[in-house]
Amino acid sequence: MPPGLIPTLSAILLLASDADAKPKAPTLDPLVRVLAATGDTPLQRDVLRGMVEALQGRRRVAEPAGWAAVYDKLAKSPDKEVREKGLVLSVLFDDARAVAGLRASIADPKAEPGWRQFALQTLVDKRPTDLQTVLGRALDDPLLRATALRGLAACEQASTPDLILARYGQLNGAEKADAVATLASRPAFALALLDAIERGGVPRRDLTAFTARQLLAMKNAQVTARLTAVWGAVRNPSKEKAGLLARYRDVATPDSLQKADRAHGRELFAKSCATCHTLFNEGAKIGPDLTGSQRANAEYVLSKLLDPSSAVASDYQVTLLVTKSGRTVTGIIKEETERLLTVQTANEIVRVPKNDVEERTKLKQSMMPEGLLNDRTDADVCDLLAYLAGSSQVPLPKSGGPAVSSPRRSP
């Protein structure tokens, strides 16, 4: 292929971004011709990445000319990313063969595990009319359960909460957090969740203060009344936190921190904090990177742990979105384009087309859960503070080291 015909990524995005504005416009055709003409894997990846990125948030786009033959070619590629992105686009183009292939992979327990999970997520993004049925079956497959629990937030059927609550006692901790997040995504689902808490089917502690505030933000009188009756009032914690800060200030003395076990502190950080924060190049990137923060200041760290919503940087303020279908999505806006909002929730990344948004509200609360120190001993607190204050990484404890008290998972 002559060098002048190789498109830049920006040109790919420009061509693809208008693809659904005029469904019959041939804006994708030049990209399909490039894919048809080249066997160069890096170029295929670049073109496919650009197309997929630009078309995020769409559920169907008119199939460009020549795509069927190109998809056959991409499906045989030795490169996993080329195969996956080719499949994503075929599903977006309503290629019946691709959709049937997804369904077959999801149902086949002998298929490659990662591919089955990818296939289910791709079908969730597509939102077929029988999605709830597919996800209901996937709930009984341990490999697919987490994806299914999150995906059910997209289903509007009144029977959706029953599918989740019938299996709640069989879920592990992370799956229960996914289940509660989905059940807190719509007023009708939230009422079912609160009923289950009242009956004892869902432990009251599984509904965090963060999620309770999310339910309040729905501004649904019935949900608010049930929340108050079943879970309790959501109070401003600032006054009681002042007393706790004074107590922990006396516990975390310079001498106590000097004697603390930083290896155990790292283990505590990995279980309670690293799901959102990065330190020493380890951990997630949902919240701020802690490497350059005031982490050596014990009082500052304690104030953040005890009252995380007291001061929240604008980049990490939580936004509540209500879609036209009634779903509530609560999280941090990580990216916003002309057509799409990319939201980091407590348990996943959700992409919401702007034309699906009915209401958008910026909240003052932090995604960081309250009560992170509730189940910790004074020694635990000192170990965690000492680890955070350190200038370098330390090894994790060897087997037989200090026991880790049960962590509180992020909501």
Helices and strands as residue ranges (DSSP letters): G 3-5, H 9-17, H 29-37, H 41-54, H 67-75, H 80-92, H 96-107, H 113-126, H 131-138, H 145-151, G 152-154, H 160-165, G 168-170, H 173-183, H 187-199, G 204-206, H 209-217, H 221-230, H 238-251, H 254-259, H 262-272, E 278-279, E 282-283, H 298-306, G 314-316, E 319-323, E 328-336, E 340-344, E 349-353, G 354-356, E 357-362, H 378-389
